[in-house]
Amino acid sequence: MPVGASFWADHRNVITAAATVLVAFVVAQLVDRAVARRADADMSPVAGTRVRLVRRLLYVTILVLGVALALAQFAAVKRVATGVLASSAVLGLVVGFAARQTLANAVAGVLLAITQPIRIGDLVSFEEVTGTVEDIRVTYTYIRTDDGSRFVVPNERLAQSPIQNHTIADPRTRVEVSVWIPPDTDLVRAMTTLRSAGDVDVEVAEIEKDAVRIAVRTWSERASDRGAIAAGLRASCLERLRTEGLSSGAGA
């Protein structure tokens, strides 16, 4: 028997299984890219969130089917699978108990994509953390905070806990900075000076023994820009007050 034929006879199952996994990986990549190309880059946050979830579900499903077909090439695995299927009730209990948290997160991820209490790009507050929803995956959601770090939350917790969505009704975000002035400062003049900063709302927010806090508010068209807008507004307010001879301090 030729060497090539002997090698094929001895390793046919391994080669076929490896080829099956490789084909499944290639198909998953092609399907994912095809869906990504058809997705409109300017689609709404609602559609964008659902498309991302569909892409990931298709990708995982194709890979799982490929691995299952690859394992089916081995007779020993097929015998084990047959025995396992014969006791499917026990298998269901074992798998369900072992992977209950993962399955709960996956189901919650699907529900989040359908009901969409949060969407990609929304500014949300969850458990004293505020940030922009960066990605909603099958089991976890990624929230980018103001300092650039990522807050990773299991989807089951998001589905079960209250979430404050600041941009679900209006994509604009309210930006507020605080300006502190001494209590003996000409308040009317200070507020008039701050109003000249542009399209802003100015009001007295708090009065204390040593200082008066003035809240200056404006709008950010995108949640991701609110930090830069707040920094610019603080600098503008401080400079205007100094120009007018009014001492002040500015805070968040």
C-alpha positions as CSV (number, residue, x, y, z in Angstrom):
1,M,0.0,0.0,0.0
2,P,1.4,3.5,-0.9
3,V,2.5,5.7,1.9
4,G,-0.1,8.3,1.1
5,A,-2.9,5.8,1.1
6,S,-1.7,4.3,4.4
7,F,-1.4,7.8,6.0
8,W,-5.0,8.7,4.9
9,A,-6.4,5.4,6.2
10,D,-4.7,5.9,9.6
11,H,-5.6,9.6,10.0
12,R,-8.7,10.1,7.9
13,N,-10.9,11.0,10.8
14,V,-8.5,13.5,12.2
15,I,-7.9,15.2,8.8
16,T,-11.6,15.3,8.1
17,A,-12.4,16.7,11.5
18,A,-9.7,19.4,11.1
19,A,-11.0,20.3,7.6
20,T,-14.6,20.5,8.9
21,V,-13.6,23.0,11.7
22,L,-11.5,25.0,9.2
23,V,-14.5,25.2,6.8
24,A,-16.8,26.2,9.6
25,F,-14.5,29.0,10.6
26,V,-14.1,30.3,7.1
27,V,-17.9,30.2,6.5
28,A,-18.5,32.0,9.8
29,Q,-16.1,34.7,8.8
30,L,-17.7,35.1,5.4
31,V,-21.2,35.3,6.8
32,D,-20.1,37.8,9.4
33,R,-18.5,40.0,6.8
34,A,-21.5,39.7,4.5
35,V,-23.8,40.8,7.3
36,A,-21.5,43.6,8.2
37,R,-21.3,44.9,4.6
38,R,-25.1,44.9,4.3
39,A,-25.5,46.8,7.6
40,D,-25.8,50.5,7.0
41,A,-23.1,52.5,8.8
42,D,-25.6,55.2,9.5
43,M,-28.4,53.0,10.8
44,S,-30.3,53.9,14.0
45,P,-29.0,52.8,17.4
46,V,-32.0,50.4,17.6
47,A,-31.1,48.6,14.3
48,G,-27.4,48.7,15.0
49,T,-27.8,47.0,18.3
50,R,-29.8,44.2,16.8
51,V,-27.5,43.7,13.9
52,R,-24.5,43.2,16.2
53,L,-26.3,40.6,18.2
54,V,-27.5,38.7,15.0
55,R,-23.9,38.7,13.7
56,R,-22.6,37.2,16.9
57,L,-25.3,34.6,17.1
58,L,-24.8,33.5,13.5
59,Y,-21.0,33.3,14.1
60,V,-21.3,31.2,17.3
61,T,-23.9,28.9,15.7
62,I,-21.8,28.1,12.7
63,L,-18.8,27.4,14.8
64,V,-20.7,25.1,17.2
65,L,-22.2,23.2,14.2
66,G,-18.7,22.8,12.7
67,V,-17.2,21.4,15.9
68,A,-20.2,19.1,16.3
69,L,-19.7,17.7,12.8
70,A,-16.0,17.4,13.4
71,L,-16.5,15.3,16.6
72,A,-19.0,13.2,14.7
73,Q,-16.1,11.8,12.6
74,F,-14.9,9.7,15.5
75,A,-16.7,6.5,16.3
76,A,-16.0,6.7,20.0
77,V,-17.5,10.2,20.2
78,K,-20.6,9.0,18.3
79,R,-21.1,6.1,20.7
80,V,-20.8,8.5,23.7
81,A,-23.2,10.9,22.0
82,T,-25.7,8.1,21.4
83,G,-25.6,7.1,25.0
84,V,-25.9,10.6,26.2
85,L,-28.9,11.3,24.0
86,A,-30.5,8.2,25.4
87,S,-30.4,9.9,28.8
88,S,-31.2,13.4,27.5
89,A,-33.2,14.3,30.6
90,V,-30.2,13.7,32.9
91,L,-28.0,15.6,30.4
92,G,-30.4,18.5,30.4
93,L,-30.3,18.7,34.2
94,V,-26.5,18.5,34.3
95,V,-25.8,21.0,31.5
96,G,-28.5,23.3,32.8
97,F,-27.1,23.3,36.3
98,A,-23.4,23.7,35.2
99,A,-24.1,26.5,32.7
100,R,-27.1,28.2,34.3
101,Q,-25.3,31.5,34.7
102,T,-24.0,31.6,31.2
103,L,-27.4,30.6,29.7
104,A,-29.1,33.2,31.8
105,N,-26.7,35.9,30.5
106,A,-27.2,34.8,26.9
107,V,-31.0,34.8,27.3
108,A,-30.8,38.3,28.9
109,G,-28.6,39.5,26.0
110,V,-31.2,38.4,23.5
111,L,-33.9,40.2,25.5
112,L,-31.8,43.4,25.8
113,A,-31.4,43.4,22.0
114,I,-35.1,42.9,21.4
115,T,-36.6,45.2,24.1
116,Q,-33.6,47.7,24.0
117,P,-33.8,49.5,27.3
118,I,-30.2,50.5,26.3
119,R,-28.6,50.8,22.9
120,I,-25.1,51.1,21.6
121,G,-24.1,54.8,22.0
122,D,-26.5,55.5,24.8
123,L,-25.3,57.3,28.0
124,V,-26.4,55.2,30.9
125,S,-26.0,55.1,34.7
126,F,-25.9,51.7,36.4
127,E,-24.9,51.0,40.0
128,E,-23.2,54.4,40.4
129,V,-21.3,54.0,37.2
130,T,-22.0,56.4,34.3
131,G,-20.8,55.9,30.8
132,T,-21.5,55.2,27.1
133,V,-22.7,51.8,26.0
134,E,-19.9,50.6,23.8
135,D,-21.0,47.1,22.9
136,I,-23.8,44.6,23.8
137,R,-22.6,41.1,23.4
138,V,-24.3,37.8,23.9
139,T,-23.4,37.5,27.6
140,Y,-21.8,40.8,28.6
141,T,-22.3,44.5,28.0
142,Y,-19.4,46.9,27.8
143,I,-19.8,50.5,29.1
144,R,-17.0,53.0,28.6
145,T,-16.7,55.4,31.5
146,D,-15.6,59.1,31.4
147,D,-12.0,58.2,32.3
148,G,-11.7,55.8,29.4
149,S,-12.0,52.5,31.3
150,R,-14.5,49.8,30.5
151,F,-17.2,48.6,32.9
152,V,-18.2,45.0,31.9
153,V,-21.6,44.0,33.2
154,P,-23.2,40.5,32.9
155,N,-26.4,40.9,30.8
156,E,-28.5,39.1,33.5
157,R,-27.7,41.9,36.0
158,L,-28.7,44.6,33.4
159,A,-32.0,42.8,32.8
160,Q,-32.8,42.5,36.5
161,S,-31.7,45.9,37.8
162,P,-32.8,49.5,37.2
163,I,-30.9,51.4,34.5
164,Q,-31.0,55.1,34.0
165,N,-30.8,55.9,30.3
166,H,-30.0,59.5,29.7
167,T,-30.3,59.5,25.9
168,I,-33.0,57.0,25.0
169,A,-35.6,59.8,24.4
170,D,-33.3,62.5,23.2
171,P,-29.8,61.8,21.8
172,R,-28.5,65.1,23.2
173,T,-26.9,65.1,26.6
174,R,-27.3,67.8,29.3
175,V,-23.9,69.2,30.3
176,E,-23.6,71.1,33.6
177,V,-20.7,72.8,35.3
178,S,-20.6,74.6,38.6
179,V,-19.1,78.1,39.1
180,W,-18.4,79.2,42.7
181,I,-18.3,82.9,43.6
182,P,-17.8,84.6,47.0
183,P,-21.1,85.6,48.7
184,D,-20.3,89.3,48.5
185,T,-19.8,89.2,44.7
186,D,-22.3,91.1,42.5
187,L,-24.6,88.1,41.7
188,V,-26.6,89.8,38.9
189,R,-23.4,90.9,37.2
190,A,-21.8,87.5,37.5
191,M,-24.8,85.7,36.0
192,T,-25.0,88.2,33.2
193,T,-21.4,87.6,32.4
194,L,-21.8,83.9,32.4
195,R,-24.8,84.1,30.1
196,S,-22.6,85.8,27.5
197,A,-20.7,82.5,27.2
198,G,-23.2,81.4,24.5
199,D,-26.3,79.2,24.4
200,V,-26.3,78.4,28.1
201,D,-28.7,78.4,31.0
202,V,-27.5,80.0,34.2
203,E,-29.1,79.8,37.6
204,V,-28.2,80.0,41.3
205,A,-28.0,76.3,42.4
206,E,-26.8,76.6,46.0
207,I,-26.1,79.2,48.6
208,E,-23.6,78.5,51.4
209,K,-22.0,80.7,54.1
210,D,-18.7,81.0,52.2
211,A,-19.7,80.8,48.6
212,V,-22.6,80.8,46.0
213,R,-22.8,78.0,43.4
214,I,-24.0,79.0,40.0
215,A,-25.0,76.2,37.6
216,V,-24.2,76.7,34.0
217,R,-25.9,74.2,31.6
218,T,-25.7,73.5,27.9
219,W,-26.3,70.6,25.5
220,S,-24.0,68.1,23.8
221,E,-25.2,66.6,20.6
222,R,-23.3,63.4,21.3
223,A,-22.8,61.7,24.7
224,S,-19.1,61.1,23.8
225,D,-18.5,64.9,23.5
226,R,-19.9,65.9,26.9
227,G,-16.5,65.8,28.7
228,A,-14.8,68.1,26.2
229,I,-17.8,70.5,26.2
230,A,-17.8,70.6,30.0
231,A,-14.1,71.4,30.1
232,G,-14.4,74.1,27.5
233,L,-17.4,75.6,29.3
234,R,-15.5,75.7,32.6
235,A,-12.6,77.5,31.0
236,S,-14.8,80.0,29.3
237,C,-16.8,80.8,32.4
238,L,-13.6,81.3,34.5
239,E,-12.0,83.5,31.9
240,R,-15.1,85.7,31.5
241,L,-15.4,86.2,35.3
242,R,-11.7,87.1,35.6
243,T,-12.0,89.5,32.7
244,E,-14.8,91.3,34.6
245,G,-12.8,91.4,37.8
246,L,-14.9,88.7,39.5
247,S,-13.0,85.9,41.4
248,S,-14.4,82.4,41.1
249,G,-13.8,78.7,41.1
250,A,-15.2,76.2,38.7
251,G,-16.1,72.6,39.4
252,A,-17.8,69.6,37.8
